[in-house]
């Protein structure tokens, strides 16, 4: 097991869980969102999803290289 602290594991788990929840909601609700949202709203939602994924990835890489 690595030297990552408990809070690091919890934070990483929260980021991964949030990314999975957003992805599932995005896939299930895409048809509804597609009909109701404007193009700019879709871009904002997509940007949020990408941001969550990038934060989780960067945090994971930070923990990997700084242990």
N, C-alpha and C positions, 0 to 999 in steps of 0.2 A: 504494500500500500504506500502511496506517496505521502509526502509531508504536508499536504494541503490541510489547512485547518478545517474544523467542523463548519465554521461560518462560510468558508470557501466552497465546501461541498453543498451546503444549503443554498447559497447564492447561485451556484452553477445549476443545481436542480431546479430552482425557481425559473431561471432563464430558459432552460430547456423545456420545462413544463409550459411556460407562457408561450413559447414558440410553437409547441405542438397544439395547444388549445387554439391559438390564432389560426394555424394552418387548417385544422379541422373545421372551425367555424367558417373560414374562408371558402373551403371546398363545398361544404354543405349549403352555405347561404349564397353561393356565387350567383345562382339564377335570380334570386330575389334582389340581391345587391345590383346585379347587372341591369335590372329593369328600373330600379329606383334611384340609383346614384348617377351623378354627372361624371364626366370624364375626369375633372379635376378632383372630385371626391374619391374616385377610384385610385388616382395617383397618390393621394394622401394616405389612403389605407395601405396601398402597396409599399409606400415609403416607410410606414410604421413597421410593417412586417419585415422588410429588409433590414431596418434599423435594429429590431429585436434580434434578428439572426446575426448581424454583425457584432452587436454587443456581446452576445453569448460566445461567438467565435473568438473575439478578441480577449475576453475574460478567460476562456479556456486556454488560449495560447499563452497569455500572461502567467497563468498558474503553472502551466507546463514548463516554461522556460525560467521561472523564478522560484523553483522549489529547492 
